[in-house]
């Protein structure tokens, strides 16, 4: 069994996708619950870290280092 990463906005293939886990703090505006099976916000980056990256305060390298 392999773990695959896929965008929540990618087309759903119910035969191949298996359990779809949304791993982000915020679901996003307009995100319907049929796009994923389980939402696990604790797997996503903290709000503070996410906002720092989105505002450009930290680089992608700094973001990934801090997230890990």
N, C-alpha and C positions, 0 to 999 in steps of 0.2 A: 504494500500500500504506500503510495507516494503522497506527499503534501504538495499541493500546487497553489500558487498565488495568482490571483486574478482580480481585475478591477470589478467593483460592484456594479459598474455601469456596462460591463461587457455582456454580450448576449448570454442568456441562461441556456445551458444544455443539461436538462434534467437527467439524462442517461449517463453523462460523464462527470458532472460537477460534484456529486456527492453532497456532503454537508457543507453548506455555505456559511462561513462565520464572518461577520462584520467586526473588524478589530480596530475601532476608532472611537475616540472620546465623544464625538458628535455625529449624529446620524446624518445630518445635512438637511437642508431645506428641501422638501418635496420627496424625500427618500421614502418610498413605500416599503412596507414590511415584506412584500413578496419578492424583493431582491435578495434577501438573505434568510437563513433559517434561525440563526442565533446571533444576538448582538452582545459582544463582550467588550464594553468600553474600557475596562481595566487593562486590556492588552495594548491599547493605543498610547501614544506619548501624552505626557501631562499637558494640561491646558497652557501652563506657562511656557513650556518648551515649544509647543506647537505655535503659539503666538509669536515667540521670538524668531522662529524660522520664517513664518509667513510675513512678518514685518521687515525681514531682511537684516535683523540685528545679528543673527548668526548664520554661518554658511551651512551648506548641506553636510560637509564633513564634520563640522561641530555638532550639528543636529544628530547625525547617526552615532557619533561617539557618545554623546550625552544620553541618547535613547537606549543604547545598549547597556 
